[in-house]
């Protein structure tokens, strides 16, 4: 993804943040709407919200990646990182076809940043661009002090991002394993779900580690092997 001159260097989309790598489960309608947005159709602004670990950042980056592949100019804004910079780094982004702003709570109470996002919303809309914003809560509950910004973020559809039940978590883990070229048996996935935190971000991090260990040892992801790795000892099938 090309970096806008105003934005700090180092902002890149994660390579695995694609719609194909996201197990939608109960969020299939939201994924459909986001893909429509990436194609330049649908509402000019969307707001998605849900707790940590539900995949908000993944989806926003997936929207940017798909829109870029379709020829659109895009900018992904991880506000938790960017809020350490002056808000004038948002200037000029209204020239983009699509802007995705993540972690809107990170600028809550920062009057200068809230006003900058408010004005970017207006300029982007005036230019015919699209804006997707993500937060942990609805706009009215995000702690934002600028009422006009809360109002703008509520103009478009608000989509809750539902957490996955155990069956869908299992399928999400298996999908990620297949993207690594690994086969994750249901028995092994179930073992991980029973023994470790069910937050998908943590589980994916765990699977990344197991992927490295499995390739190094040329082993399959059986329960004995996974158990041995996570207990810090060598294991076997």
Buried (B, 14 or more C-beta within 10 A) or exposed (E): BEEBEEBEEEBEBEEBBBBEBBBBBEBEEBBEBBBBBBEBEBBBBBBBBBEEBBBBBBBBBBBBBBBBEEEBBBBBBBBBBBBEEEBEBBBBBBEBBBBBBBBBBBBBEBEEBBBBBBBBBEBBBEEEBBBBBBBBBBBEEBBBEBEBBBEBBBBBEBBBBBBBEEEBBBBBBBBBBEEBEBEBBEEBBBBBBEEEEBBBBEBBEBBEEBBEBBEEBEBBBBBEBBBBBBEEEEBEE
